[in-house]
Structure formats: C-alpha cells, structure tokens
C-alpha cells in the first residue's frame, strides 16, 4: 500500500489531498478490525503477561 500512495507524488507536484485520502482508506479497515476485536486483543495481552 505505501507504494500505491507514493504514486501520488509527482516529479513537479504532489497531490496531498489524494495522498491523505488513500492513507485514510488504507488505515480504516485496520481501525475497524481492532475496534471490533478490542476485548480479545486486550485479553490476549493480559494472558500473555500473566504467563511471562
């Protein structure tokens, strides 16, 4: 994905609006998945700390 976002950087100009839109679109699924599985992620970290 970083390579696709880098395509928006031209030799003489950079389209920052499109770059930021692409960055938001690429990060949004990760945020949604982390929000959905938040409790399981926290429980996994807590269990790992108790064993270690």
N, C-alpha and C positions, 0 to 999 in steps of 0.2 A: 504494500500500500504506500509506503514512503516514496517509492519510485513513481507511482502514479501521481502523487501530489507534487513531486518535483517536476513533472512535465509542465506544470503551470508556470514555472519560472522560465521566462524567455531570455534571449540574449540582451535585449534592449529594454524590456519592461517586464514587470512581474504583476500578475493579476492576483492581488492579495485576497480579494473577495471570494474568488473561486477557490483559492487555496484553503481559506478558512472553512468554506462550505464543505469541501472534500474532507478536511480534517474532522469536522463535526460528524459527518456521515460515517466516517471510518471508526470513530470512537464510540458513537451512540450504541451500537449493539453490545459492546463490552460493558458499558454502564448499565444497560438494561439487564443483562445476564447477571452481573454482580449484584444488582438490586434484588432480583428475584431469588437468588441463592444466597443472600446475605447471611441468614441464620446458619445454613450448612457450612459456609466458609468460616464463620466465627467459631462454630462448634469444632470444626476440624483443627483450627489453630489452637483452641483451648485443650483439646485432647492431646495434640502433639506436644504441648508444653508440659502437660502432666506426666507424659511418658518419659520425656527427656531428662 
